[in-house]
Every structure is written in structure tokens, then in C-alpha cells.
Amino acid sequence: MIRCCKVIPFYFGPRRITFEGSSDVLPLAEYVYENALNIDPGPHIEMDTIIVNNSPDCDQAVDFFNKINGKKTKSGEIIVINGDNIGISFGAYNKAFEMFGGKYDYWAFTEDDIIINYDGFYSIAIDQLKESVGFIALIGVS
């Protein structure tokens, strides 16, 4: 079995477009959660979804992420850790990698508003990586 993860930083605050505050972000977080429960990364792949809460002082974010932390998905579980929003998404990716660097064979890093909904996406990515590529961008899977 291949051990993989998908890291998603979440920020429950105002953004440049669309989101004015935490109440605007909650429906997105719920949708990401539902997607994480049902996505099939591919055969022989165990995939955890690591969510980095970059709003640890937002009660709405903390309450929601406490409810979903540890939930089983189709191929793994949801793991929620707290970030500090230093470095925004890249800081969150780094925090997850520092905590779990030796646990996974492959890593996928994505934003909270990019929803990967293509079953088998991780298998496709791993096959591409086996071609001696060090980094790939998934296009057409969201």
C-alpha cells in the first residue's frame, strides 16, 4: 500500500475576493470535507487529508475542525493541525511537512478553494512522477 496525503490550508478570514469573513468560508470548508470523505485517490493508495487551520483563534473554524478531526475517509482519515498563518499557504504546507515528513511516500499540496474531484487522481500523479519528474501540476482534476 502506498501512503499519501493531501495538505489543505484553511483560512477563515477576509480574502481578496469572495470571502468577507468566517461565515463565508464555512460552506467551503463543509464542501471540502464532503469531498475528502468520498474521493478515491486510486488503487493501492491510502490517503490522509491534512487540514491546516490557519485561523486557530476563530471559534467557528475551531468548532468545525474539531468535529471532523479523525474522521475516516474512503482511503484514510482527516487530520487537523493548527497553523499560525505565517507564510500563508506555504507556511501551512511547511508545518504539515515538518510534523509528518516521514509518514508519507507522496505529498499533494492544494489550496482550500481548489477541489480535486477526479477519482484516481493520485495514481495518475504517481505514474507521472515515476517518469523522473520531481514536481507535477494537476490540471483538469478539479
C-alpha positions as CSV (number, residue, x, y, z in Angstrom):
1,M,0.0,0.0,0.0
2,I,1.3,3.5,-0.9
3,R,0.9,6.1,1.9
4,C,-0.1,9.5,0.6
5,C,-1.5,12.7,1.9
6,K,-3.2,15.8,0.6
7,V,-2.5,19.0,2.6
8,I,-5.1,21.8,2.6
9,P,-4.5,25.1,4.5
10,F,-7.7,26.8,5.6
11,Y,-8.1,30.5,6.4
12,F,-11.4,31.7,8.0
13,G,-10.9,35.4,7.4
14,P,-11.4,38.0,4.7
15,R,-9.7,37.4,1.4
16,R,-9.0,39.4,-1.8
17,I,-12.2,38.1,-3.4
18,T,-15.4,36.3,-2.5
19,F,-14.9,35.8,1.3
20,E,-15.5,38.6,3.7
21,G,-15.2,36.6,6.9
22,S,-15.6,33.2,8.7
23,S,-19.3,32.8,7.9
24,D,-18.4,32.9,4.2
25,V,-15.7,30.3,4.5
26,L,-17.7,27.7,6.5
27,P,-19.7,26.4,3.5
28,L,-16.5,26.0,1.6
29,A,-15.0,24.0,4.5
30,E,-18.1,21.8,4.6
31,Y,-17.8,21.1,0.9
32,V,-14.1,20.3,1.1
33,Y,-14.9,17.9,4.0
34,E,-17.6,16.1,2.0
35,N,-15.2,15.8,-0.9
36,A,-12.5,14.4,1.3
37,L,-14.9,11.7,2.5
38,N,-15.7,10.5,-0.9
39,I,-12.8,11.0,-3.3
40,D,-11.0,7.8,-4.4
41,P,-7.3,8.6,-4.9
42,G,-6.7,5.4,-6.8
43,P,-5.9,1.7,-6.3
44,H,-3.5,0.6,-3.6
45,I,-3.3,4.1,-2.1
46,E,-4.1,5.2,1.4
47,M,-4.5,8.9,1.5
48,D,-5.0,11.1,4.6
49,T,-6.3,14.6,4.2
50,I,-4.3,17.0,6.4
51,I,-6.1,20.3,7.0
52,V,-4.0,23.1,8.5
53,N,-6.3,25.5,10.4
54,N,-4.6,28.9,9.7
55,S,-7.3,30.5,11.9
56,P,-6.8,28.9,15.3
57,D,-8.3,32.0,17.0
58,C,-11.6,31.8,15.1
59,D,-14.1,29.9,17.1
60,Q,-16.2,28.9,14.1
61,A,-13.1,27.3,12.5
62,V,-12.0,25.6,15.7
63,D,-15.5,24.2,16.3
64,F,-15.9,22.9,12.7
65,F,-12.4,21.3,12.5
66,N,-12.7,19.7,16.0
67,K,-15.8,17.9,14.6
68,I,-14.1,16.5,11.6
69,N,-10.7,15.7,13.0
70,G,-10.0,12.0,12.9
71,K,-13.0,11.1,10.7
72,K,-12.4,8.2,8.4
73,T,-12.5,8.8,4.6
74,K,-12.7,6.4,1.7
75,S,-9.0,5.7,1.9
76,G,-7.6,7.2,5.1
77,E,-8.6,9.9,7.6
78,I,-8.8,13.6,8.2
79,I,-6.1,15.1,10.3
80,V,-6.5,18.7,11.5
81,I,-3.5,20.6,12.8
82,N,-3.3,24.3,13.8
83,G,-1.2,26.7,11.8
84,D,-0.4,30.4,12.5
85,N,-1.0,31.8,9.0
86,I,2.7,32.9,8.9
87,G,3.7,32.3,5.3
88,I,0.1,31.8,4.4
89,S,-0.3,28.5,2.5
90,F,3.4,27.8,2.1
91,G,3.8,28.1,5.9
92,A,0.9,25.7,6.4
93,Y,2.5,23.2,3.9
94,N,5.8,23.5,5.8
95,K,4.1,22.9,9.1
96,A,2.4,19.8,7.9
97,F,5.7,18.5,6.3
98,E,7.6,19.2,9.5
99,M,5.1,17.2,11.5
100,F,4.5,14.3,9.2
101,G,7.5,14.3,6.8
102,G,8.5,10.7,7.3
103,K,5.0,9.2,7.3
104,Y,4.0,9.5,3.6
105,D,5.5,8.4,0.3
106,Y,3.9,11.1,-1.7
107,W,2.5,14.6,-0.9
108,A,-0.1,16.7,-2.7
109,F,-0.4,20.4,-1.7
110,T,-3.6,22.3,-2.7
111,E,-5.5,25.4,-1.7
112,D,-8.8,25.3,0.2
113,D,-10.7,26.7,-2.8
114,I,-9.3,24.1,-5.3
115,I,-11.4,20.9,-5.1
116,I,-9.9,17.8,-6.6
117,N,-12.9,15.7,-7.6
118,Y,-11.3,13.3,-10.1
119,D,-11.2,9.7,-8.8
120,G,-7.8,8.1,-9.3
121,F,-6.0,11.5,-9.4
122,Y,-3.2,10.3,-7.1
123,S,-2.5,7.2,-9.2
124,I,-2.2,9.4,-12.2
125,A,0.2,11.8,-10.4
126,I,2.3,9.0,-9.1
127,D,2.6,7.5,-12.6
128,Q,3.8,10.8,-13.9
129,L,6.3,11.1,-11.0
130,K,7.8,7.7,-11.9
131,E,8.9,9.3,-15.2
132,S,11.7,11.0,-13.3
133,V,9.7,14.2,-12.8
134,G,10.2,16.0,-9.5
135,F,7.0,18.0,-9.4
136,I,3.7,17.9,-11.3
137,A,0.7,20.2,-11.5
138,L,-2.6,18.5,-11.7
139,I,-4.7,20.1,-14.4
140,G,-8.3,19.1,-15.1
141,V,-8.9,17.2,-11.9
142,S,-10.8,19.9,-10.0
